[in-house]
């Protein structure tokens, strides 16, 4: 009698994907997980929701893939529905590409930065060590990235309280005065329409005005007042004492007031 072989059919199973990607979101510097997504676009959609609700304006994203080392990036809310995608890993580049694509992502787009960037270690006024460490740990590397963040947002970055916010604002104010391209453009506009002899005569006052934080129309008015008061700043005399601290906007305003009377007399 021959044996009857009954085949045993095994249940079909879907193979486990050991290379699945998971993107984990955390508050900057925190260990607790906020949410997860499965790809860059999905993560950015969650980020957009958090920013709209002002629930989370600085988000660490960690890309976990068993086939590759973990990669991280930080999304930071900037102005007018734009964001920064900080980081040097390929994952950060992928996020920037999605944000910079047609229509951005979920109402967000990539913030535009100038072509010329100033590393944090080259600031005119150095950041206090503690503040700089917090910013670098969050992924910031340049002054222009800091300037893209609205001042009122900083308190949502862990350990950045009012004092550190003021420190950042002061550093950025000093830095803006020393941006060569900005000062050069303001100098050109301040001297527009003036005779070369008048510009040469007032050269010592031009740079402080161009590098100040005064509104450009105020700076132009001060410069024109000086041009109408040649006796107050003759070539043989020393500059007014007020301009020894020419980076002080209040000093420049005081100079304008002091020159108002000579201008009136010349009319």
VENCOR-V775909 format. One line per field, one symbol per residue. phi: phi as a letter, one per 40 degrees, with the letter a starting at -180 (. if undefined). Layout:
phi=???
This chain:
phi=.ccccbccccccbcccccbccbbbbbcdgcbcccabbbaccccccccdcccdcfcabbbcbbcbaccbccbbabcbcbbfgbbcbchbcdcccccccccccdggafgbbcccbcccbbcdcbccbccddccccccccchcbbcccccccddccccccdgbcdcccccccccccccccbcdcccccccccccdgccdcccccbdccccdccccccdcccccccccccccbcccaccccccdddccbccccccccccccccccdccccc
